[in-house]
Amino acid sequence: MHTTKMIAVDVTLGQSYSAGAPRMVFEGSYSRGILHQQGDVTADGQRFVMMQNMPPPVVPPLTHMILVQNWGDELRQRVPARR
């Protein structure tokens, strides 16, 4: 997986331009898709919305199986057919 680092820099605009020292805001494994936007900023400019890569879920191995035989007979006994 690819690690993404989001960096912020304070910028001063006026008659001259100055930029402060870069600082890391956050770091993680985020999507870098070509066909889709990888993130966005909320309308108020206070938050980032990013798609984070997640590892696949761990599925426990199949260790046993329950076999039910003649279940149709039991069903007919419990739920009589309507006529």
C-alpha positions in Angstrom: 0.0 0.0 0.0 1.1 3.5 -0.6 1.5 6.0 2.2 0.2 9.5 1.7 1.4 12.4 3.8 -0.7 15.6 3.9 1.5 18.6 4.4 0.4 22.2 5.4 2.2 25.5 5.0 1.2 28.9 6.3 1.2 31.4 3.5 1.3 35.2 3.8 0.0 37.2 0.9 0.4 40.9 0.4 2.9 43.1 -1.4 5.2 40.1 -1.0 4.7 36.4 -0.7 6.1 34.3 2.1 5.6 30.6 3.1 6.2 29.1 6.5 7.8 25.8 7.3 6.0 22.7 6.1 4.3 20.6 8.8 2.6 17.2 8.4 -1.1 17.3 9.1 -1.8 13.5 8.8 -0.4 10.4 7.2 -2.0 7.1 6.1 -2.8 4.7 3.3 -5.2 6.6 1.0 -6.5 5.9 -2.6 -4.6 7.4 -5.5 -7.0 6.5 -8.2 -6.5 7.9 -11.7 -10.2 7.6 -12.6 -11.6 9.2 -9.4 -10.8 12.1 -7.2 -8.8 10.9 -4.2 -10.2 13.4 -1.7 -11.8 16.8 -1.2 -12.1 19.6 1.3 -15.4 20.4 3.1 -17.2 23.6 2.1 -16.1 25.4 5.2 -12.4 24.5 4.5 -12.0 22.9 7.9 -11.8 19.2 7.1 -10.5 16.8 4.5 -12.5 13.9 3.1 -10.3 11.1 1.8 -10.9 7.5 0.7 -8.7 5.3 2.8 -7.4 1.9 1.7 -8.5 -0.8 4.1 -7.0 -4.3 4.4 -9.4 -7.1 3.4 -11.4 -8.5 6.3 -10.0 -11.6 8.0 -12.4 -14.5 7.4 -12.1 -17.4 9.8 -11.5 -20.7 8.1 -14.4 -23.1 7.7 -13.9 -25.7 10.5 -17.2 -27.7 10.4 -20.4 -28.1 8.5 -24.0 -28.9 9.7 -25.8 -31.3 7.4 -29.6 -31.6 7.9 -31.2 -34.6 6.3 -34.9 -35.1 5.6 -35.6 -31.5 6.4 -38.7 -31.6 4.1 -40.3 -34.3 6.3 -39.8 -32.2 9.4 -41.1 -29.1 7.6 -44.3 -31.0 6.6 -44.9 -32.1 10.2 -44.4 -28.6 11.6 -46.3 -26.7 8.9 -49.2 -28.7 7.5 -50.1 -28.0 3.9 -53.3 -25.9 3.3 -56.0 -27.4 1.2 
